[in-house]
Amino acid sequence: MRKRKLTIINARPEHAEMLGRLSTETWCPDGDITPDTFIAPHFLEHIRRFPQGQFIALLNGQAVGYAVTMRTARSPYAVPLPWMDAIGDMTLRNHHPQGEWLYGVDFLVHPEFRKRGIGTKLYRARFDLVKRSNLRGFYAGGMLAGYHKYQHKMSVIEYANAVRAGQIKDPTVSMQLNRGFRPQSVIKNYSDDPHPYDSAMLIIWDNPRFGRSRRLVGQA
């Protein structure tokens, strides 16, 4: 039996159609595509705007995951914005080519291929991009995906604090914290999903090479 080969590469225009199918089949399994779901033309525009920041996971040529990012000049310490306000529109209109931060726009691993290290490799690709580009770091809104189970027991702030303290394991944010992100604050109404699915944790990953790289440049 042939061994399956996984590759993580920058998405190219010819990948847009398979990325669109992966996005819609995963996020909209009933076929009712929502306005905040990326489709093929959106992926094409992402690749045009910021080709280095778009990643696709291919397993024997089949798309099984992706990561969409953009650069931003907006600090993660500014007042947090809802997702759509942060990205501008579905084509990433707010991408700033000289922005000093990488912003995590969207991330997906097909449900049938989770817990195989694909997500870890996609995160590693984005961390490597931050280092190569000498950016300050990487931040995103991590959806507090498990809050609906606790909504009748505590507020979303209490839930987020329990996740931060390791008292509750959130299926999304706990995984991100284990990958080296640190929690900053809760973003209410981050997405257009109905409450209680609309809140996120602002998470930050600082580039450990940023200050060192700047010093070396100054010494040159």
Phi and psi restraints in degrees (value plus and minus 20) as a CYANA .aco file:
   2 ARG   PHI     -89.9   -49.9
   2 ARG   PSI     114.3   154.3
   3 LYS   PHI     -93.0   -53.0
   3 LYS   PSI     115.4   155.4
   4 ARG   PHI     -95.4   -55.4
   4 ARG   PSI     115.5   155.5
   5 LYS   PHI    -130.4   -90.4
   5 LYS   PSI     101.4   141.4
   6 LEU   PHI    -122.0   -82.0
   6 LEU   PSI     112.5   152.5
   7 THR   PHI    -151.2  -111.2
   7 THR   PSI     122.7   162.7
   8 ILE   PHI    -134.0   -94.0
   8 ILE   PSI      96.6   136.6
   9 ILE   PHI    -155.2  -115.2
   9 ILE   PSI     148.0   188.0
  10 ASN   PHI     -90.2   -50.2
  10 ASN   PSI     113.0   153.0
  11 ALA   PHI     -85.7   -45.7
  11 ALA   PSI     121.6   161.6
  12 ARG   PHI    -136.3   -96.3
  12 ARG   PSI     144.5   184.5
  13 PRO   PHI     -72.8   -32.8
  13 PRO   PSI     -55.5   -15.5
  14 GLU   PHI     -90.0   -50.0
  14 GLU   PSI     -30.9     9.1
  15 HIS   PHI    -109.4   -69.4
  15 HIS   PSI     -29.1    10.9
  16 ALA   PHI     -78.3   -38.3
  16 ALA   PSI     -61.6   -21.6
  17 GLU   PHI     -84.8   -44.8
  17 GLU   PSI     -64.8   -24.8
  18 MET   PHI     -90.1   -50.1
  18 MET   PSI     -51.3   -11.3
  19 LEU   PHI     -85.8   -45.8
  19 LEU   PSI     -61.2   -21.2
  20 GLY   PHI     -81.8   -41.8
  20 GLY   PSI     -61.6   -21.6
  21 ARG   PHI     -85.6   -45.6
  21 ARG   PSI     -63.7   -23.7
  22 LEU   PHI     -80.9   -40.9
  22 LEU   PSI     -62.9   -22.9
  23 SER   PHI     -83.3   -43.3
  23 SER   PSI     -72.0   -32.0
  24 THR   PHI     -90.5   -50.5
  24 THR   PSI     -57.9   -17.9
  25 GLU   PHI     -88.9   -48.9
  25 GLU   PSI     -49.5    -9.5
  26 THR   PHI    -105.2   -65.2
  26 THR   PSI     -69.6   -29.6
  27 TRP   PHI    -100.9   -60.9
  27 TRP   PSI     -46.4    -6.4
  28 CYS   PHI    -149.9  -109.9
  28 CYS   PSI      44.3    84.3
  29 PRO   PHI     -83.5   -43.5
  29 PRO   PSI     -40.4    -0.4
  30 ASP   PHI    -103.6   -63.6
  30 ASP   PSI     -20.9    19.1
  31 GLY   PHI      66.9   106.9
  31 GLY   PSI     -24.6    15.4
  32 ASP   PHI    -111.3   -71.3
  32 ASP   PSI      74.2   114.2
  33 ILE   PHI     -95.8   -55.8
  33 ILE   PSI     103.8   143.8
  34 THR   PHI    -105.4   -65.4
  34 THR   PSI     139.8   179.8
  35 PRO   PHI     -82.8   -42.8
  35 PRO   PSI     -40.4    -0.4
  36 ASP   PHI    -122.1   -82.1
  36 ASP   PSI       4.4    44.4
  37 THR   PHI    -124.6   -84.6
  37 THR   PSI     108.1   148.1
  38 PHE   PHI     -92.2   -52.2
  38 PHE   PSI     116.1   156.1
  39 ILE   PHI    -143.7  -103.7
  39 ILE   PSI     155.9   195.9
  40 ALA   PHI     -71.4   -31.4
  40 ALA   PSI     -68.3   -28.3
  41 PRO   PHI     -80.1   -40.1
  41 PRO   PSI     -53.0   -13.0
  42 HIS   PHI     -84.9   -44.9
  42 HIS   PSI     -66.3   -26.3
  43 PHE   PHI     -81.1   -41.1
  43 PHE   PSI     -58.7   -18.7
  44 LEU   PHI     -78.7   -38.7
  44 LEU   PSI     -62.3   -22.3
  45 GLU   PHI     -89.7   -49.7
  45 GLU   PSI     -56.4   -16.4
  46 HIS   PHI     -79.7   -39.7
  46 HIS   PSI     -64.7   -24.7
  47 ILE   PHI     -85.3   -45.3
  47 ILE   PSI     -57.6   -17.6
  48 ARG   PHI     -86.6   -46.6
  48 ARG   PSI     -63.5   -23.5
  49 ARG   PHI     -91.6   -51.6
  49 ARG   PSI     -64.1   -24.1
  50 PHE   PHI    -168.4  -128.4
  50 PHE   PSI      52.7    92.7
  51 PRO   PHI     -80.5   -40.5
  51 PRO   PSI     -52.6   -12.6
  52 GLN   PHI     -88.1   -48.1
  52 GLN   PSI     -40.4    -0.4
  53 GLY   PHI    -120.4   -80.4
  53 GLY   PSI     -13.6    26.4
  54 GLN   PHI    -130.7   -90.7
  54 GLN   PSI     103.0   143.0
  55 PHE   PHI    -141.9  -101.9
  55 PHE   PSI     123.6   163.6
  56 ILE   PHI    -148.8  -108.8
  56 ILE   PSI     118.3   158.3
  57 ALA   PHI    -120.2   -80.2
  57 ALA   PSI     100.1   140.1
  58 LEU   PHI    -134.5   -94.5
  58 LEU   PSI     106.9   146.9
  59 LEU   PHI    -133.2   -93.2
  59 LEU   PSI      86.8   126.8
  60 ASN   PHI      30.9    70.9
  60 ASN   PSI      21.5    61.5
  61 GLY   PHI      65.2   105.2
  61 GLY   PSI     -25.0    15.0
  62 GLN   PHI    -116.4   -76.4
  62 GLN   PSI     113.1   153.1
  63 ALA   PHI     -92.2   -52.2
  63 ALA   PSI     100.2   140.2
  64 VAL   PHI    -141.8  -101.8
  64 VAL   PSI     -21.5    18.5
  65 GLY   PHI    -193.5  -153.5
  65 GLY   PSI     143.9   183.9
  66 TYR   PHI    -178.2  -138.2
  66 TYR   PSI     144.0   184.0
  67 ALA   PHI    -159.5  -119.5
  67 ALA   PSI     106.5   146.5
  68 VAL   PHI    -127.8   -87.8
  68 VAL   PSI     109.2   149.2
  69 THR   PHI    -157.8  -117.8
  69 THR   PSI     146.9   186.9
  70 MET   PHI    -167.9  -127.9
  70 MET   PSI     144.5   184.5
  71 ARG   PHI    -115.4   -75.4
  71 ARG   PSI     126.0   166.0
  72 THR   PHI    -159.4  -119.4
  72 THR   PSI     125.9   165.9
  73 ALA   PHI    -111.9   -71.9
  73 ALA   PSI     -23.6    16.4
  74 ARG   PHI    -102.4   -62.4
  74 ARG   PSI     106.6   146.6
  75 SER   PHI     -90.9   -50.9
  75 SER   PSI     125.4   165.4
  76 PRO   PHI     -88.9   -48.9
  76 PRO   PSI     -28.7    11.3
  77 TYR   PHI    -114.9   -74.9
  77 TYR   PSI     -22.0    18.0
  78 ALA   PHI     -95.5   -55.5
  78 ALA   PSI     152.4   192.4
  79 VAL   PHI     -79.9   -39.9
  79 VAL   PSI     104.1   144.1
  80 PRO   PHI     -82.1   -42.1
  80 PRO   PSI     124.4   164.4
  81 LEU   PHI    -128.1   -88.1
  81 LEU   PSI     130.9   170.9
  82 PRO   PHI     -79.4   -39.4
  82 PRO   PSI     138.9   178.9
  83 TRP   PHI     -73.9   -33.9
  83 TRP   PSI     -71.1   -31.1
  84 MET   PHI     -86.4   -46.4
  84 MET   PSI     -56.6   -16.6
  85 ASP   PHI     -85.9   -45.9
  85 ASP   PSI     -54.9   -14.9
  86 ALA   PHI     -88.2   -48.2
  86 ALA   PSI     -62.0   -22.0
  87 ILE   PHI    -109.9   -69.9
  87 ILE   PSI     -36.3     3.7
  88 GLY   PHI      74.2   114.2
  88 GLY   PSI     -76.4   -36.4
  89 ASP   PHI    -187.5  -147.5
  89 ASP   PSI    -195.0  -155.0
  90 MET   PHI     -91.6   -51.6
  90 MET   PSI     -28.4    11.6
  91 THR   PHI    -118.2   -78.2
  91 THR   PSI     -14.3    25.7
  92 LEU   PHI      46.0    86.0
  92 LEU   PSI      28.4    68.4
  93 ARG   PHI     -77.7   -37.7
  93 ARG   PSI     -48.0    -8.0
  94 ASN   PHI    -106.5   -66.5
  94 ASN   PSI     -12.8    27.2
  95 HIS   PHI     -78.9   -38.9
  95 HIS   PSI     109.6   149.6
  96 HIS   PHI    -135.0   -95.0
  96 HIS   PSI      89.7   129.7
  97 PRO   PHI     -77.8   -37.8
  97 PRO   PSI     -45.9    -5.9
  98 GLN   PHI    -125.7   -85.7
  98 GLN   PSI      -9.8    30.2
  99 GLY   PHI     -80.4   -40.4
  99 GLY   PSI     123.1   163.1
 100 GLU   PHI    -110.7   -70.7
 100 GLU   PSI     -19.2    20.8
 101 TRP   PHI    -145.3  -105.3
 101 TRP   PSI     123.7   163.7
 102 LEU   PHI    -111.8   -71.8
 102 LEU   PSI     114.5   154.5
 103 TYR   PHI    -133.1   -93.1
 103 TYR   PSI     107.7   147.7
 104 GLY   PHI    -101.6   -61.6
 104 GLY   PSI      88.9   128.9
 105 VAL   PHI    -106.0   -66.0
 105 VAL   PSI     -70.5   -30.5
 106 ASP   PHI    -174.0  -134.0
 106 ASP   PSI     132.2   172.2
 107 PHE   PHI    -171.7  -131.7
 107 PHE   PSI     113.0   153.0
 108 LEU   PHI    -170.8  -130.8
 108 LEU   PSI     116.3   156.3
 109 VAL   PHI    -145.1  -105.1
 109 VAL   PSI     109.4   149.4
 110 HIS   PHI     -73.9   -33.9
 110 HIS   PSI     114.6   154.6
 111 PRO   PHI     -72.1   -32.1
 111 PRO   PSI     -53.7   -13.7
 112 GLU   PHI     -94.1   -54.1
 112 GLU   PSI     -31.3     8.7
 113 PHE   PHI    -141.0  -101.0
 113 PHE   PSI      -1.4    38.6
 114 ARG   PHI     -99.5   -59.5
 114 ARG   PSI     142.6   182.6
 115 LYS   PHI      42.7    82.7
 115 LYS   PSI      14.2    54.2
 116 ARG   PHI    -142.7  -102.7
 116 ARG   PSI      -9.1    30.9
 117 GLY   PHI      66.8   106.8
 117 GLY   PSI     -16.9    23.1
 118 ILE   PHI     -88.0   -48.0
 118 ILE   PSI     -64.0   -24.0
 119 GLY   PHI     -80.4   -40.4
 119 GLY   PSI     -61.3   -21.3
 120 THR   PHI     -80.1   -40.1
 120 THR   PSI     -62.0   -22.0
 121 LYS   PHI     -88.5   -48.5
 121 LYS   PSI     -56.3   -16.3
 122 LEU   PHI     -86.3   -46.3
 122 LEU   PSI     -61.1   -21.1
 123 TYR   PHI     -83.7   -43.7
 123 TYR   PSI     -60.9   -20.9
 124 ARG   PHI     -81.4   -41.4
 124 ARG   PSI     -58.6   -18.6
 125 ALA   PHI     -81.8   -41.8
 125 ALA   PSI     -59.0   -19.0
 126 ARG   PHI     -93.3   -53.3
 126 ARG   PSI     -58.6   -18.6
 127 PHE   PHI     -82.3   -42.3
 127 PHE   PSI     -61.2   -21.2
 128 ASP   PHI     -83.2   -43.2
 128 ASP   PSI     -57.8   -17.8
 129 LEU   PHI     -82.7   -42.7
 129 LEU   PSI     -62.7   -22.7
 130 VAL   PHI     -78.9   -38.9
 130 VAL   PSI     -64.6   -24.6
 131 LYS   PHI     -87.2   -47.2
 131 LYS   PSI     -66.1   -26.1
 132 ARG   PHI     -82.8   -42.8
 132 ARG   PSI     -55.4   -15.4
 133 SER   PHI    -108.4   -68.4
 133 SER   PSI     -20.8    19.2
 134 ASN   PHI      33.5    73.5
 134 ASN   PSI      27.8    67.8
 135 LEU   PHI    -107.4   -67.4
 135 LEU   PSI     140.5   180.5
 136 ARG   PHI     -85.0   -45.0
 136 ARG   PSI     -55.1   -15.1
 137 GLY   PHI     149.4   189.4
 137 GLY   PSI    -181.1  -141.1
 138 PHE   PHI    -159.3  -119.3
 138 PHE   PSI     110.2   150.2
 139 TYR   PHI    -159.2  -119.2
 139 TYR   PSI     143.1   183.1
 140 ALA   PHI    -183.4  -143.4
 140 ALA   PSI     149.7   189.7
 141 GLY   PHI    -121.0   -81.0
 141 GLY   PSI      90.9   130.9
 142 GLY   PHI    -107.9   -67.9
 142 GLY   PSI      98.1   138.1
 143 MET   PHI     -85.5   -45.5
 143 MET   PSI     112.8   152.8
 144 LEU   PHI    -101.3   -61.3
 144 LEU   PSI      54.3    94.3
 145 ALA   PHI     -88.3   -48.3
 145 ALA   PSI     -39.7     0.3
 146 GLY   PHI    -117.1   -77.1
 146 GLY   PSI     -18.6    21.4
 147 TYR   PHI     -83.3   -43.3
 147 TYR   PSI     -49.9    -9.9
 148 HIS   PHI     -78.9   -38.9
 148 HIS   PSI     -44.6    -4.6
 149 LYS   PHI     -95.9   -55.9
 149 LYS   PSI     -36.2     3.8
 150 TYR   PHI    -138.8   -98.8
 150 TYR   PSI     -17.0    23.0
 151 GLN   PHI     -81.5   -41.5
 151 GLN   PSI     -45.7    -5.7
 152 HIS   PHI    -108.9   -68.9
 152 HIS   PSI     -23.9    16.1
 153 LYS   PHI    -127.2   -87.2
 153 LYS   PSI     -48.0    -8.0
 154 MET   PHI    -177.2  -137.2
 154 MET   PSI     142.4   182.4
 155 SER   PHI     -95.2   -55.2
 155 SER   PSI     146.6   186.6
 156 VAL   PHI     -86.2   -46.2
 156 VAL   PSI     -51.0   -11.0
 157 ILE   PHI     -86.7   -46.7
 157 ILE   PSI     -63.1   -23.1
 158 GLU   PHI     -83.3   -43.3
 158 GLU   PSI     -60.7   -20.7
 159 TYR   PHI     -82.8   -42.8
 159 TYR   PSI     -66.3   -26.3
 160 ALA   PHI     -81.2   -41.2
 160 ALA   PSI     -60.5   -20.5
 161 ASN   PHI     -84.7   -44.7
 161 ASN   PSI     -56.7   -16.7
 162 ALA   PHI     -88.3   -48.3
 162 ALA   PSI     -57.3   -17.3
 163 VAL   PHI     -86.1   -46.1
 163 VAL   PSI     -64.0   -24.0
 164 ARG   PHI     -78.3   -38.3
 164 ARG   PSI     -59.2   -19.2
 165 ALA   PHI    -102.0   -62.0
 165 ALA   PSI     -24.3    15.7
 166 GLY   PHI      60.6   100.6
 166 GLY   PSI      -8.9    31.1
 167 GLN   PHI    -101.2   -61.2
 167 GLN   PSI     -45.5    -5.5
 168 ILE   PHI    -149.0  -109.0
 168 ILE   PSI     119.2   159.2
 169 LYS   PHI    -119.6   -79.6
 169 LYS   PSI      91.7   131.7
 170 ASP   PHI    -109.6   -69.6
 170 ASP   PSI     115.7   155.7
 171 PRO   PHI     -82.6   -42.6
 171 PRO   PSI     -43.2    -3.2
 172 THR   PHI    -125.3   -85.3
 172 THR   PSI     -77.5   -37.5
 173 VAL   PHI     -88.6   -48.6
 173 VAL   PSI     -58.6   -18.6
 174 SER   PHI     -80.9   -40.9
 174 SER   PSI     -59.7   -19.7
 175 MET   PHI     -82.3   -42.3
 175 MET   PSI     -61.1   -21.1
 176 GLN   PHI     -88.5   -48.5
 176 GLN   PSI     -58.9   -18.9
 177 LEU   PHI     -84.4   -44.4
 177 LEU   PSI     -55.5   -15.5
 178 ASN   PHI     -87.5   -47.5
 178 ASN   PSI     -38.8     1.2
 179 ARG   PHI    -111.8   -71.8
 179 ARG   PSI     -13.7    26.3
 180 GLY   PHI      87.5   127.5
 180 GLY   PSI     -20.1    19.9
 181 PHE   PHI     -94.3   -54.3
 181 PHE   PSI     134.8   174.8
 182 ARG   PHI    -138.5   -98.5
 182 ARG   PSI     123.2   163.2
 183 PRO   PHI     -97.8   -57.8
 183 PRO   PSI     119.2   159.2
 184 GLN   PHI    -131.2   -91.2
 184 GLN   PSI     -76.3   -36.3
 185 SER   PHI    -183.1  -143.1
 185 SER   PSI     149.3   189.3
 186 VAL   PHI    -113.5   -73.5
 186 VAL   PSI     116.1   156.1
 187 ILE   PHI    -129.3   -89.3
 187 ILE   PSI      85.8   125.8
 188 LYS   PHI     -98.6   -58.6
 188 LYS   PSI     131.0   171.0
 189 ASN   PHI      36.3    76.3
 189 ASN   PSI      17.6    57.6
 190 TYR   PHI     -88.1   -48.1
 190 TYR   PSI     -58.2   -18.2
 191 SER   PHI    -137.7   -97.7
 191 SER   PSI     154.1   194.1
 192 ASP   PHI    -108.3   -68.3
 192 ASP   PSI     -17.5    22.5
 193 ASP   PHI     -85.9   -45.9
 193 ASP   PSI     129.2   169.2
 194 PRO   PHI     -86.7   -46.7
 194 PRO   PSI     127.3   167.3
 195 HIS   PHI     -74.1   -34.1
 195 HIS   PSI     117.9   157.9
 196 PRO   PHI    -118.6   -78.6
 196 PRO   PSI       1.2    41.2
 197 TYR   PHI    -113.8   -73.8
 197 TYR   PSI      -9.7    30.3
 198 ASP   PHI    -123.2   -83.2
 198 ASP   PSI     -18.5    21.5
 199 SER   PHI    -122.7   -82.7
 199 SER   PSI     128.6   168.6
 200 ALA   PHI    -155.7  -115.7
 200 ALA   PSI     142.0   182.0
 201 MET   PHI    -122.2   -82.2
 201 MET   PSI     105.5   145.5
 202 LEU   PHI     -93.0   -53.0
 202 LEU   PSI      99.5   139.5
 203 ILE   PHI    -139.0   -99.0
 203 ILE   PSI     123.8   163.8
 204 ILE   PHI    -150.1  -110.1
 204 ILE   PSI     116.8   156.8
 205 TRP   PHI    -140.7  -100.7
 205 TRP   PSI      97.7   137.7
 206 ASP   PHI    -108.0   -68.0
 206 ASP   PSI     115.7   155.7
 207 ASN   PHI     -90.9   -50.9
 207 ASN   PSI      93.3   133.3
 208 PRO   PHI     -87.6   -47.6
 208 PRO   PSI     -34.2     5.8
 209 ARG   PHI    -119.1   -79.1
 209 ARG   PSI     -24.5    15.5
 210 PHE   PHI     -80.8   -40.8
 210 PHE   PSI     -74.9   -34.9
 211 GLY   PHI     -82.9   -42.9
 211 GLY   PSI     -60.8   -20.8
 212 ARG   PHI     -83.3   -43.3
 212 ARG   PSI     -61.5   -21.5
 213 SER   PHI     -83.6   -43.6
 213 SER   PSI     -60.7   -20.7
 214 ARG   PHI     -84.9   -44.9
 214 ARG   PSI     -59.8   -19.8
 215 ARG   PHI     -83.7   -43.7
 215 ARG   PSI     -62.2   -22.2
 216 LEU   PHI     -83.9   -43.9
 216 LEU   PSI     -60.2   -20.2
 217 VAL   PHI     -81.9   -41.9
 217 VAL   PSI     -61.8   -21.8
 218 GLY   PHI     -85.8   -45.8
 218 GLY   PSI     -45.9    -5.9
 219 GLN   PHI    -105.9   -65.9
 219 GLN   PSI     -33.5     6.5
